[in-house]
Amino acid sequence: MIPHNSQEGLQTSDGLQIEHGVSPRSKDSSSIHEKNITVINSSSNTLNVYFNCCYYMLLLPFRPEYDKTTGQCNLDGSRLQKILVYYVMWPLMILNDITKSVRRFVKASTTASMTIRQYCKIFASLLYTFKQLKFLYVAYKCQRLIQKYLTVVKTNSLLQKQHEEPSKSKLLSKVGHYFGWRLPFLIFIFFVYIFNYFQIGRIVIFHFNDEFLPKSRLYVVMGGQNGTELDSIGKIVSGGVEIIFILVSLFDHFLVHLFFLLPIPLWVAVRRLERLVLFPIADQVNFREILGKYQEIKLISRFCNEIWGSLTLLWILDYSTTLVLNFDERVRSKSLVDVVLLFGSQALLITALIMAAEVTRIVERLKEYLTIHYKHGEKAKSGSQQVVHELIDELETFPVGIGNTGVYRLDYGFLSQLLCSVIVTLFVGVPPPST
């Protein structure tokens, strides 16, 4: 909240003008009603929720802290936090990911002949392990880039929104303004994630001996290869170790939920940029200002892809493959938990991919509109022609979006080819398990 002590506006570091509104004073009035104007960046707030959750779940050794004057981000973390993350949680996560793939390979090797579906599940397990380990490597090596990314999101002028906050506001209203439309999306992400705990709890509590123990790591490695049974103490140790790994797996699964949130800042920014061009406030587009704002969007796209560009593709392949491989099994289980996990995860994945694809579509649509109406059309003016040409060149040469430069970019063409390939391969080449 910005204290009000004059009628003059306050210029922020990113060029956004914040005005302190004062109601006009009548001749008979003896007091001034003050309105507190706050600037809210809901996209930045949403990302901060993720990083703070990862911090308190011991998944990351840092959390973002921002300078209130400049908006500069610093990744803060105590020494104890780093010790717990680097020497306790991360080793457990690495061991969990590796042993999960080893367990699947050992179980498959004990069968007389492996089916195509088993080969695909082994591949999916290896892909998941590689993706998680690479994510930890990126989180360790790219902390300065992550700091820059969070800074450009926080200070992006297109993502700022003014909000008049009354003196007495309800908590729900404050939360709603803090996150905007992203609040239901965040709630749905946590809703689907929490159902993982119900699924694991159901297996551990109700199917401990029948399903849980035969799938535990120690049971498979020590007794699965030669067909021998473990004694009572061995079963207790095996079950206890597996419960620890399950808890680690649940935290580890939350780590990559970041990819549901990555398209949001870009999508919101390019939509607002398009509105500034299509519906200018003063009936005349300030192309110099538009060009500057596009430079801000380019920074978000650049740092995002530089950090997580290759990981995004791994995340899409892993998530879509796992969903399709488990589709038949979860539908046949007739369990509410399985159905929520299946369709909820699919809904989140599709929503994130559509937002990412929309970014490139809006940029192409904006470029086409500028070319038709301002470069060669009736709105072309000699005074702004040079800036218009420069803006169109920027849109053509440096398009923004989610993707790794030179490898892929998440647009509708890439999305349709990828999803069709995964679905056709798995449904045609990998038949459902026999009943």
TORKOL-4160 file (C-alpha; in steps of 0.2 Angstrom, whole numbers, padded with zeros to 4 digits, m for minus):
435
<pt num="1" X="0000" Y="0000" Z="0000"/>
<pt num="2" X="0006" Y="0017" Z="m0005"/>
<pt num="3" X="0004" Y="0031" Z="0009"/>
<pt num="4" X="m0006" Y="0046" Z="0003"/>
<pt num="5" X="0002" Y="0062" Z="0007"/>
<pt num="6" X="0000" Y="0073" Z="m0009"/>
<pt num="7" X="m0011" Y="0074" Z="m0024"/>
<pt num="8" X="0004" Y="0071" Z="m0035"/>
<pt num="9" X="0007" Y="0055" Z="m0044"/>
<pt num="10" X="0021" Y="0043" Z="m0040"/>
<pt num="11" X="0032" Y="0036" Z="m0054"/>
<pt num="12" X="0037" Y="0018" Z="m0051"/>
<pt num="13" X="0053" Y="0011" Z="m0058"/>
<pt num="14" X="0044" Y="0003" Z="m0072"/>
<pt num="15" X="0037" Y="0019" Z="m0078"/>
<pt num="16" X="0019" Y="0015" Z="m0072"/>
<pt num="17" X="0010" Y="0031" Z="m0065"/>
<pt num="18" X="0001" Y="0028" Z="m0049"/>
<pt num="19" X="m0011" Y="0042" Z="m0044"/>
<pt num="20" X="m0017" Y="0045" Z="m0027"/>
<pt num="21" X="m0035" Y="0049" Z="m0029"/>
<pt num="22" X="m0043" Y="0063" Z="m0018"/>
<pt num="23" X="m0061" Y="0067" Z="m0018"/>
<pt num="24" X="m0066" Y="0085" Z="m0022"/>
<pt num="25" X="m0068" Y="0096" Z="m0007"/>
<pt num="26" X="m0085" Y="0105" Z="m0006"/>
<pt num="27" X="m0086" Y="0122" Z="0002"/>
<pt num="28" X="m0095" Y="0115" Z="0017"/>
<pt num="29" X="m0084" Y="0099" Z="0019"/>
<pt num="30" X="m0071" Y="0099" Z="0033"/>
<pt num="31" X="m0063" Y="0082" Z="0029"/>
<pt num="32" X="m0055" Y="0074" Z="0014"/>
<pt num="33" X="m0059" Y="0056" Z="0009"/>
<pt num="34" X="m0043" Y="0047" Z="0004"/>
<pt num="35" X="m0043" Y="0032" Z="m0008"/>
<pt num="36" X="m0028" Y="0020" Z="m0006"/>
<pt num="37" X="m0022" Y="0015" Z="m0023"/>
<pt num="38" X="m0012" Y="m0001" Z="m0024"/>
<pt num="39" X="m0003" Y="m0009" Z="m0039"/>
<pt num="40" X="m0006" Y="m0027" Z="m0041"/>
<pt num="41" X="0004" Y="m0039" Z="m0052"/>
<pt num="42" X="m0007" Y="m0055" Z="m0051"/>
<pt num="43" X="0004" Y="m0065" Z="m0062"/>
<pt num="44" X="0019" Y="m0062" Z="m0051"/>
<pt num="45" X="0009" Y="m0066" Z="m0036"/>
<pt num="46" X="0004" Y="m0083" Z="m0043"/>
<pt num="47" X="0022" Y="m0087" Z="m0047"/>
<pt num="48" X="0027" Y="m0082" Z="m0029"/>
<pt num="49" X="0014" Y="m0094" Z="m0022"/>
<pt num="50" X="0023" Y="m0109" Z="m0031"/>
<pt num="51" X="0040" Y="m0104" Z="m0026"/>
<pt num="52" X="0035" Y="m0101" Z="m0008"/>
<pt num="53" X="0027" Y="m0118" Z="m0007"/>
<pt num="54" X="0042" Y="m0126" Z="m0014"/>
<pt num="55" X="0052" Y="m0117" Z="m0001"/>
<pt num="56" X="0042" Y="m0123" Z="0014"/>
<pt num="57" X="0041" Y="m0141" Z="0007"/>
<pt num="58" X="0060" Y="m0141" Z="0006"/>
<pt num="59" X="0060" Y="m0143" Z="m0013"/>
<pt num="60" X="0070" Y="m0127" Z="m0016"/>
<pt num="61" X="0083" Y="m0118" Z="m0006"/>
<pt num="62" X="0077" Y="m0101" Z="m0010"/>
<pt num="63" X="0061" Y="m0090" Z="m0011"/>
<pt num="64" X="0059" Y="m0074" Z="m0020"/>
<pt num="65" X="0060" Y="m0057" Z="m0010"/>
<pt num="66" X="0057" Y="m0041" Z="m0019"/>
<pt num="67" X="0063" Y="m0023" Z="m0016"/>
<pt num="68" X="0048" Y="m0012" Z="m0014"/>
<pt num="69" X="0055" Y="0002" Z="m0023"/>
<pt num="70" X="0063" Y="m0006" Z="m0038"/>
<pt num="71" X="0054" Y="m0022" Z="m0039"/>
<pt num="72" X="0071" Y="m0031" Z="m0040"/>
<pt num="73" X="0070" Y="m0049" Z="m0035"/>
<pt num="74" X="0082" Y="m0058" Z="m0023"/>
<pt num="75" X="0082" Y="m0076" Z="m0020"/>
<pt num="76" X="0083" Y="m0078" Z="m0001"/>
<pt num="77" X="0086" Y="m0093" Z="0009"/>
<pt num="78" X="0093" Y="m0097" Z="0026"/>
<pt num="79" X="0108" Y="m0108" Z="0029"/>
<pt num="80" X="0098" Y="m0121" Z="0038"/>
<pt num="81" X="0086" Y="m0122" Z="0023"/>
<pt num="82" X="0100" Y="m0125" Z="0011"/>
<pt num="83" X="0107" Y="m0139" Z="0022"/>
<pt num="84" X="0090" Y="m0147" Z="0023"/>
<pt num="85" X="0087" Y="m0146" Z="0004"/>
<pt num="86" X="0104" Y="m0150" Z="m0002"/>
<pt num="87" X="0109" Y="m0164" Z="0010"/>
<pt num="88" X="0092" Y="m0171" Z="0015"/>
<pt num="89" X="0078" Y="m0168" Z="0003"/>
<pt num="90" X="0087" Y="m0168" Z="m0014"/>
<pt num="91" X="0097" Y="m0184" Z="m0010"/>
<pt num="92" X="0080" Y="m0193" Z="m0005"/>
<pt num="93" X="0072" Y="m0186" Z="m0021"/>
<pt num="94" X="0086" Y="m0192" Z="m0032"/>
<pt num="95" X="0087" Y="m0209" Z="m0024"/>
<pt num="96" X="0068" Y="m0210" Z="m0026"/>
<pt num="97" X="0068" Y="m0206" Z="m0044"/>
<pt num="98" X="0082" Y="m0218" Z="m0048"/>
<pt num="99" X="0075" Y="m0233" Z="m0038"/>
<pt num="100" X="0058" Y="m0231" Z="m0045"/>
<pt num="101" X="0065" Y="m0234" Z="m0062"/>
<pt num="102" X="0075" Y="m0249" Z="m0056"/>
<pt num="103" X="0060" Y="m0256" Z="m0048"/>
<pt num="104" X="0050" Y="m0256" Z="m0064"/>
<pt num="105" X="0064" Y="m0263" Z="m0074"/>
<pt num="106" X="0066" Y="m0278" Z="m0061"/>
<pt num="107" X="0048" Y="m0282" Z="m0060"/>
<pt num="108" X="0047" Y="m0282" Z="m0079"/>
<pt num="109" X="0062" Y="m0293" Z="m0081"/>
<pt num="110" X="0055" Y="m0307" Z="m0070"/>
<pt num="111" X="0041" Y="m0310" Z="m0083"/>
<pt num="112" X="0043" Y="m0322" Z="m0097"/>
<pt num="113" X="0041" Y="m0309" Z="m0111"/>
<pt num="114" X="0037" Y="m0291" Z="m0109"/>
<pt num="115" X="0023" Y="m0283" Z="m0119"/>
<pt num="116" X="0024" Y="m0267" Z="m0128"/>
<pt num="117" X="0014" Y="m0258" Z="m0114"/>
<pt num="118" X="0028" Y="m0263" Z="m0102"/>
<pt num="119" X="0041" Y="m0257" Z="m0113"/>
<pt num="120" X="0032" Y="m0240" Z="m0114"/>
<pt num="121" X="0030" Y="m0239" Z="m0095"/>
<pt num="122" X="0048" Y="m0242" Z="m0093"/>
<pt num="123" X="0052" Y="m0228" Z="m0105"/>
<pt num="124" X="0040" Y="m0217" Z="m0096"/>
<pt num="125" X="0048" Y="m0220" Z="m0080"/>
<pt num="126" X="0065" Y="m0216" Z="m0087"/>
<pt num="127" X="0058" Y="m0200" Z="m0095"/>
<pt num="128" X="0051" Y="m0195" Z="m0078"/>
<pt num="129" X="0067" Y="m0198" Z="m0069"/>
<pt num="130" X="0077" Y="m0189" Z="m0082"/>
<pt num="131" X="0065" Y="m0174" Z="m0081"/>
<pt num="132" X="0065" Y="m0173" Z="m0062"/>
<pt num="133" X="0084" Y="m0174" Z="m0061"/>
<pt num="134" X="0086" Y="m0161" Z="m0074"/>
<pt num="135" X="0074" Y="m0149" Z="m0065"/>
<pt num="136" X="0085" Y="m0151" Z="m0049"/>
<pt num="137" X="0100" Y="m0147" Z="m0060"/>
<pt num="138" X="0092" Y="m0132" Z="m0067"/>
<pt num="139" X="0086" Y="m0125" Z="m0050"/>
<pt num="140" X="0104" Y="m0127" Z="m0044"/>
<pt num="141" X="0113" Y="m0120" Z="m0059"/>
<pt num="142" X="0101" Y="m0106" Z="m0065"/>
<pt num="143" X="0097" Y="m0097" Z="m0049"/>
<pt num="144" X="0103" Y="m0080" Z="m0056"/>
<pt num="145" X="0092" Y="m0082" Z="m0072"/>
<pt num="146" X="0077" Y="m0087" Z="m0061"/>
<pt num="147" X="0080" Y="m0071" Z="m0051"/>
<pt num="148" X="0080" Y="m0061" Z="m0068"/>
<pt num="149" X="0065" Y="m0070" Z="m0074"/>
<pt num="150" X="0055" Y="m0066" Z="m0058"/>
<pt num="151" X="0061" Y="m0048" Z="m0059"/>
<pt num="152" X="0055" Y="m0045" Z="m0077"/>
<pt num="153" X="0038" Y="m0052" Z="m0073"/>
<pt num="154" X="0037" Y="m0042" Z="m0057"/>
<pt num="155" X="0042" Y="m0025" Z="m0066"/>
<pt num="156" X="0033" Y="m0028" Z="m0082"/>
<pt num="157" X="0021" Y="m0013" Z="m0085"/>
<pt num="158" X="0008" Y="m0023" Z="m0094"/>
<pt num="159" X="0006" Y="m0035" Z="m0080"/>
<pt num="160" X="0003" Y="m0021" Z="m0067"/>
<pt num="161" X="m0015" Y="m0017" Z="m0062"/>
<pt num="162" X="m0021" Y="m0003" Z="m0051"/>
<pt num="163" X="m0034" Y="m0007" Z="m0038"/>
<pt num="164" X="m0043" Y="0005" Z="m0026"/>
<pt num="165" X="m0043" Y="m0003" Z="m0009"/>
<pt num="166" X="m0056" Y="0003" Z="0003"/>
<pt num="167" X="m0051" Y="0005" Z="0021"/>
<pt num="168" X="m0061" Y="m0009" Z="0027"/>
<pt num="169" X="m0060" Y="m0024" Z="0015"/>
<pt num="170" X="m0065" Y="m0042" Z="0017"/>
<pt num="171" X="m0051" Y="m0055" Z="0017"/>
<pt num="172" X="m0060" Y="m0064" Z="0002"/>
<pt num="173" X="m0060" Y="m0048" Z="m0008"/>
<pt num="174" X="m0042" Y="m0044" Z="m0005"/>
<pt num="175" X="m0037" Y="m0062" Z="m0010"/>
<pt num="176" X="m0048" Y="m0060" Z="m0026"/>
<pt num="177" X="m0039" Y="m0044" Z="m0031"/>
<pt num="178" X="m0022" Y="m0051" Z="m0026"/>
<pt num="179" X="m0023" Y="m0066" Z="m0038"/>
<pt num="180" X="m0038" Y="m0061" Z="m0050"/>
<pt num="181" X="m0044" Y="m0074" Z="m0061"/>
<pt num="182" X="m0029" Y="m0085" Z="m0057"/>
<pt num="183" X="m0036" Y="m0089" Z="m0040"/>
<pt num="184" X="m0048" Y="m0103" Z="m0046"/>
<pt num="185" X="m0034" Y="m0110" Z="m0057"/>
<pt num="186" X="m0022" Y="m0111" Z="m0042"/>
<pt num="187" X="m0036" Y="m0119" Z="m0031"/>
<pt num="188" X="m0039" Y="m0132" Z="m0045"/>
<pt num="189" X="m0020" Y="m0136" Z="m0046"/>
<pt num="190" X="m0020" Y="m0139" Z="m0027"/>
<pt num="191" X="m0036" Y="m0148" Z="m0028"/>
<pt num="192" X="m0030" Y="m0161" Z="m0041"/>
<pt num="193" X="m0013" Y="m0162" Z="m0032"/>
<pt num="194" X="m0020" Y="m0166" Z="m0015"/>
<pt num="195" X="m0030" Y="m0181" Z="m0023"/>
<pt num="196" X="m0013" Y="m0189" Z="m0025"/>
<pt num="197" X="m0013" Y="m0191" Z="m0006"/>
<pt num="198" X="m0030" Y="m0199" Z="m0005"/>
<pt num="199" X="m0024" Y="m0211" Z="m0019"/>
<pt num="200" X="m0009" Y="m0216" Z="m0010"/>
<pt num="201" X="m0017" Y="m0217" Z="0007"/>
<pt num="202" X="m0031" Y="m0228" Z="0001"/>
<pt num="203" X="m0018" Y="m0240" Z="m0006"/>
<pt num="204" X="m0007" Y="m0240" Z="0010"/>
<pt num="205" X="m0022" Y="m0242" Z="0022"/>
<pt num="206" X="m0033" Y="m0254" Z="0013"/>
<pt num="207" X="m0022" Y="m0264" Z="0002"/>
<pt num="208" X="m0006" Y="m0264" Z="0012"/>
<pt num="209" X="m0002" Y="m0283" Z="0010"/>
<pt num="210" X="m0011" Y="m0286" Z="m0006"/>
<pt num="211" X="m0004" Y="m0271" Z="m0017"/>
<pt num="212" X="0007" Y="m0260" Z="m0007"/>
<pt num="213" X="0021" Y="m0272" Z="m0001"/>
<pt num="214" X="0023" Y="m0282" Z="m0018"/>
<pt num="215" X="0027" Y="m0265" Z="m0026"/>
<pt num="216" X="0039" Y="m0259" Z="m0013"/>
<pt num="217" X="0057" Y="m0256" Z="m0018"/>
<pt num="218" X="0065" Y="m0268" Z="m0006"/>
<pt num="219" X="0052" Y="m0281" Z="m0008"/>
<pt num="220" X="0055" Y="m0281" Z="m0027"/>
<pt num="221" X="0074" Y="m0280" Z="m0027"/>
<pt num="222" X="0077" Y="m0292" Z="m0012"/>
<pt num="223" X="0063" Y="m0305" Z="m0015"/>
<pt num="224" X="0057" Y="m0301" Z="m0033"/>
<pt num="225" X="0071" Y="m0308" Z="m0043"/>
<pt num="226" X="0072" Y="m0326" Z="m0035"/>
<pt num="227" X="0054" Y="m0327" Z="m0030"/>
<pt num="228" X="0057" Y="m0328" Z="m0011"/>
<pt num="229" X="0046" Y="m0321" Z="0002"/>
<pt num="230" X="0053" Y="m0309" Z="0015"/>
<pt num="231" X="0051" Y="m0312" Z="0033"/>
<pt num="232" X="0040" Y="m0302" Z="0045"/>
<pt num="233" X="0054" Y="m0290" Z="0049"/>
<pt num="234" X="0059" Y="m0288" Z="0031"/>
<pt num="235" X="0041" Y="m0284" Z="0026"/>
<pt num="236" X="0040" Y="m0271" Z="0040"/>
<pt num="237" X="0057" Y="m0263" Z="0035"/>
<pt num="238" X="0051" Y="m0264" Z="0016"/>
<pt num="239" X="0035" Y="m0255" Z="0020"/>
<pt num="240" X="0042" Y="m0242" Z="0031"/>
<pt num="241" X="0055" Y="m0237" Z="0018"/>
<pt num="242" X="0042" Y="m0237" Z="0004"/>
<pt num="243" X="0031" Y="m0225" Z="0014"/>
<pt num="244" X="0046" Y="m0213" Z="0016"/>
<pt num="245" X="0049" Y="m0214" Z="m0003"/>
<pt num="246" X="0030" Y="m0211" Z="m0006"/>
<pt num="247" X="0030" Y="m0195" Z="0004"/>
<pt num="248" X="0046" Y="m0189" Z="m0005"/>
<pt num="249" X="0037" Y="m0194" Z="m0022"/>
<pt num="250" X="0022" Y="m0183" Z="m0017"/>
<pt num="251" X="0033" Y="m0168" Z="m0014"/>
<pt num="252" X="0043" Y="m0172" Z="m0029"/>
<pt num="253" X="0027" Y="m0172" Z="m0040"/>
<pt num="254" X="0023" Y="m0154" Z="m0035"/>
<pt num="255" X="0040" Y="m0148" Z="m0041"/>
<pt num="256" X="0035" Y="m0148" Z="m0059"/>
<pt num="257" X="0018" Y="m0139" Z="m0056"/>
<pt num="258" X="0028" Y="m0124" Z="m0061"/>
<pt num="259" X="0024" Y="m0128" Z="m0080"/>
<pt num="260" X="0006" Y="m0125" Z="m0077"/>
<pt num="261" X="0010" Y="m0107" Z="m0072"/>
<pt num="262" X="0023" Y="m0102" Z="m0085"/>
<pt num="263" X="0012" Y="m0097" Z="m0099"/>
<pt num="264" X="0001" Y="m0085" Z="m0088"/>
<pt num="265" X="0013" Y="m0070" Z="m0088"/>
<pt num="266" X="0016" Y="m0071" Z="m0107"/>
<pt num="267" X="m0002" Y="m0074" Z="m0111"/>
<pt num="268" X="m0008" Y="m0059" Z="m0100"/>
<pt num="269" X="0005" Y="m0048" Z="m0107"/>
<pt num="270" X="0002" Y="m0051" Z="m0125"/>
<pt num="271" X="m0017" Y="m0050" Z="m0123"/>
<pt num="272" X="m0015" Y="m0033" Z="m0115"/>
<pt num="273" X="m0003" Y="m0027" Z="m0128"/>
<pt num="274" X="m0015" Y="m0032" Z="m0142"/>
<pt num="275" X="m0029" Y="m0022" Z="m0133"/>
<pt num="276" X="m0018" Y="m0006" Z="m0133"/>
<pt num="277" X="m0016" Y="m0008" Z="m0152"/>
<pt num="278" X="m0034" Y="m0012" Z="m0156"/>
<pt num="279" X="m0042" Y="m0001" Z="m0143"/>
<pt num="280" X="m0030" Y="0014" Z="m0140"/>
<pt num="281" X="m0035" Y="0026" Z="m0126"/>
<pt num="282" X="m0033" Y="0042" Z="m0135"/>
<pt num="283" X="m0039" Y="0035" Z="m0152"/>
<pt num="284" X="m0021" Y="0036" Z="m0158"/>
<pt num="285" X="m0008" Y="0022" Z="m0155"/>
<pt num="286" X="0008" Y="0027" Z="m0147"/>
<pt num="287" X="0019" Y="0015" Z="m0157"/>
<pt num="288" X="0035" Y="0020" Z="m0147"/>
<pt num="289" X="0026" Y="0015" Z="m0131"/>
<pt num="290" X="0020" Y="m0001" Z="m0139"/>
<pt num="291" X="0038" Y="m0005" Z="m0145"/>
<pt num="292" X="0045" Y="m0003" Z="m0127"/>
<pt num="293" X="0031" Y="m0014" Z="m0120"/>
<pt num="294" X="0035" Y="m0027" Z="m0133"/>
<pt num="295" X="0053" Y="m0026" Z="m0127"/>
<pt num="296" X="0048" Y="m0030" Z="m0109"/>
<pt num="297" X="0038" Y="m0045" Z="m0116"/>
<pt num="298" X="0053" Y="m0052" Z="m0125"/>
<pt num="299" X="0063" Y="m0052" Z="m0109"/>
<pt num="300" X="0050" Y="m0063" Z="m0100"/>
<pt num="301" X="0050" Y="m0075" Z="m0115"/>
<pt num="302" X="0069" Y="m0075" Z="m0116"/>
<pt num="303" X="0072" Y="m0079" Z="m0098"/>
<pt num="304" X="0058" Y="m0091" Z="m0097"/>
<pt num="305" X="0064" Y="m0101" Z="m0112"/>
<pt num="306" X="0083" Y="m0100" Z="m0107"/>
<pt num="307" X="0079" Y="m0108" Z="m0090"/>
<pt num="308" X="0065" Y="m0120" Z="m0094"/>
<pt num="309" X="0064" Y="m0121" Z="m0113"/>
<pt num="310" X="0070" Y="m0139" Z="m0114"/>
<pt num="311" X="0061" Y="m0145" Z="m0098"/>
<pt num="312" X="0044" Y="m0139" Z="m0105"/>
<pt num="313" X="0045" Y="m0152" Z="m0119"/>
<pt num="314" X="0051" Y="m0166" Z="m0107"/>
<pt num="315" X="0036" Y="m0161" Z="m0096"/>
<pt num="316" X="0023" Y="m0162" Z="m0110"/>
<pt num="317" X="0030" Y="m0179" Z="m0116"/>
<pt num="318" X="0030" Y="m0186" Z="m0098"/>
<pt num="319" X="0013" Y="m0179" Z="m0093"/>
<pt num="320" X="0004" Y="m0184" Z="m0109"/>
<pt num="321" X="0012" Y="m0201" Z="m0110"/>
<pt num="322" X="0008" Y="m0205" Z="m0091"/>
<pt num="323" X="m0010" Y="m0200" Z="m0093"/>
<pt num="324" X="m0013" Y="m0210" Z="m0108"/>
<pt num="325" X="m0004" Y="m0226" Z="m0101"/>
<pt num="326" X="m0015" Y="m0225" Z="m0085"/>
<pt num="327" X="m0031" Y="m0220" Z="m0094"/>
<pt num="328" X="m0039" Y="m0237" Z="m0095"/>
<pt num="329" X="m0033" Y="m0243" Z="m0078"/>
<pt num="330" X="m0040" Y="m0228" Z="m0069"/>
<pt num="331" X="m0057" Y="m0228" Z="m0079"/>
<pt num="332" X="m0059" Y="m0246" Z="m0075"/>
<pt num="333" X="m0056" Y="m0244" Z="m0056"/>
<pt num="334" X="m0072" Y="m0234" Z="m0054"/>
<pt num="335" X="m0064" Y="m0224" Z="m0041"/>
<pt num="336" X="m0068" Y="m0205" Z="m0038"/>
<pt num="337" X="m0050" Y="m0202" Z="m0033"/>
<pt num="338" X="m0043" Y="m0210" Z="m0049"/>
<pt num="339" X="m0056" Y="m0201" Z="m0060"/>
<pt num="340" X="m0052" Y="m0184" Z="m0053"/>
<pt num="341" X="m0034" Y="m0187" Z="m0055"/>
<pt num="342" X="m0036" Y="m0192" Z="m0073"/>
<pt num="343" X="m0047" Y="m0179" Z="m0080"/>
<pt num="344" X="m0041" Y="m0165" Z="m0068"/>
<pt num="345" X="m0023" Y="m0168" Z="m0074"/>
<pt num="346" X="m0029" Y="m0168" Z="m0092"/>
<pt num="347" X="m0039" Y="m0152" Z="m0089"/>
<pt num="348" X="m0024" Y="m0143" Z="m0082"/>
<pt num="349" X="m0012" Y="m0149" Z="m0095"/>
<pt num="350" X="m0024" Y="m0144" Z="m0109"/>
<pt num="351" X="m0027" Y="m0127" Z="m0101"/>
<pt num="352" X="m0008" Y="m0124" Z="m0100"/>
<pt num="353" X="m0004" Y="m0129" Z="m0118"/>
<pt num="354" X="m0019" Y="m0119" Z="m0125"/>
<pt num="355" X="m0013" Y="m0103" Z="m0115"/>
<pt num="356" X="0005" Y="m0106" Z="m0122"/>
<pt num="357" X="m0001" Y="m0109" Z="m0140"/>
<pt num="358" X="m0012" Y="m0093" Z="m0139"/>
<pt num="359" X="0003" Y="m0082" Z="m0136"/>
<pt num="360" X="0010" Y="m0086" Z="m0153"/>
<pt num="361" X="m0007" Y="m0084" Z="m0161"/>
<pt num="362" X="m0010" Y="m0067" Z="m0153"/>
<pt num="363" X="0007" Y="m0061" Z="m0159"/>
<pt num="364" X="0004" Y="m0067" Z="m0177"/>
<pt num="365" X="m0013" Y="m0059" Z="m0177"/>
<pt num="366" X="m0006" Y="m0043" Z="m0170"/>
<pt num="367" X="0008" Y="m0043" Z="m0184"/>
<pt num="368" X="m0005" Y="m0046" Z="m0197"/>
<pt num="369" X="m0016" Y="m0032" Z="m0191"/>
<pt num="370" X="m0002" Y="m0019" Z="m0190"/>
<pt num="371" X="0004" Y="m0024" Z="m0208"/>
<pt num="372" X="m0014" Y="m0022" Z="m0215"/>
<pt num="373" X="m0020" Y="m0006" Z="m0206"/>
<pt num="374" X="m0004" Y="0003" Z="m0202"/>
<pt num="375" X="0009" Y="m0002" Z="m0214"/>
<pt num="376" X="0000" Y="m0002" Z="m0230"/>
<pt num="377" X="m0018" Y="0003" Z="m0225"/>
<pt num="378" X="m0028" Y="0018" Z="m0222"/>
<pt num="379" X="m0021" Y="0022" Z="m0205"/>
<pt num="380" X="m0003" Y="0023" Z="m0211"/>
<pt num="381" X="0004" Y="0040" Z="m0207"/>
<pt num="382" X="0021" Y="0046" Z="m0212"/>
<pt num="383" X="0026" Y="0052" Z="m0194"/>
<pt num="384" X="0024" Y="0034" Z="m0187"/>
<pt num="385" X="0029" Y="0024" Z="m0202"/>
<pt num="386" X="0047" Y="0021" Z="m0196"/>
<pt num="387" X="0041" Y="0015" Z="m0179"/>
<pt num="388" X="0028" Y="0004" Z="m0186"/>
<pt num="389" X="0041" Y="m0004" Z="m0198"/>
<pt num="390" X="0052" Y="m0007" Z="m0183"/>
<pt num="391" X="0038" Y="m0015" Z="m0172"/>
<pt num="392" X="0033" Y="m0026" Z="m0186"/>
<pt num="393" X="0051" Y="m0031" Z="m0189"/>
<pt num="394" X="0052" Y="m0035" Z="m0170"/>
<pt num="395" X="0037" Y="m0046" Z="m0171"/>
<pt num="396" X="0044" Y="m0056" Z="m0186"/>
<pt num="397" X="0062" Y="m0057" Z="m0180"/>
<pt num="398" X="0059" Y="m0060" Z="m0161"/>
<pt num="399" X="0042" Y="m0069" Z="m0159"/>
<pt num="400" X="0038" Y="m0072" Z="m0141"/>
<pt num="401" X="0031" Y="m0089" Z="m0134"/>
<pt num="402" X="0035" Y="m0104" Z="m0124"/>
<pt num="403" X="0048" Y="m0115" Z="m0132"/>
<pt num="404" X="0067" Y="m0118" Z="m0135"/>
<pt num="405" X="0074" Y="m0107" Z="m0149"/>
<pt num="406" X="0079" Y="m0117" Z="m0164"/>
<pt num="407" X="0070" Y="m0133" Z="m0158"/>
<pt num="408" X="0052" Y="m0130" Z="m0155"/>
<pt num="409" X="0039" Y="m0117" Z="m0151"/>
<pt num="410" X="0023" Y="m0121" Z="m0143"/>
<pt num="411" X="0010" Y="m0115" Z="m0156"/>
<pt num="412" X="m0006" Y="m0124" Z="m0162"/>
<pt num="413" X="0003" Y="m0133" Z="m0176"/>
<pt num="414" X="0016" Y="m0140" Z="m0165"/>
<pt num="415" X="0003" Y="m0144" Z="m0151"/>
<pt num="416" X="m0008" Y="m0154" Z="m0163"/>
<pt num="417" X="0006" Y="m0164" Z="m0171"/>
<pt num="418" X="0013" Y="m0169" Z="m0154"/>
<pt num="419" X="m0003" Y="m0174" Z="m0146"/>
<pt num="420" X="m0009" Y="m0183" Z="m0161"/>
<pt num="421" X="0008" Y="m0193" Z="m0162"/>
<pt num="422" X="0007" Y="m0197" Z="m0143"/>
<pt num="423" X="m0012" Y="m0202" Z="m0144"/>
<pt num="424" X="m0011" Y="m0212" Z="m0160"/>
<pt num="425" X="0005" Y="m0221" Z="m0155"/>
<pt num="426" X="m0001" Y="m0226" Z="m0137"/>
<pt num="427" X="m0019" Y="m0231" Z="m0142"/>
<pt num="428" X="m0015" Y="m0240" Z="m0158"/>
<pt num="429" X="0002" Y="m0247" Z="m0153"/>
<pt num="430" X="m0001" Y="m0250" Z="m0135"/>
<pt num="431" X="m0018" Y="m0259" Z="m0132"/>
<pt num="432" X="m0026" Y="m0259" Z="m0115"/>
<pt num="433" X="m0022" Y="m0272" Z="m0103"/>
<pt num="434" X="m0032" Y="m0288" Z="m0104"/>
<pt num="435" X="m0045" Y="m0291" Z="m0092"/>
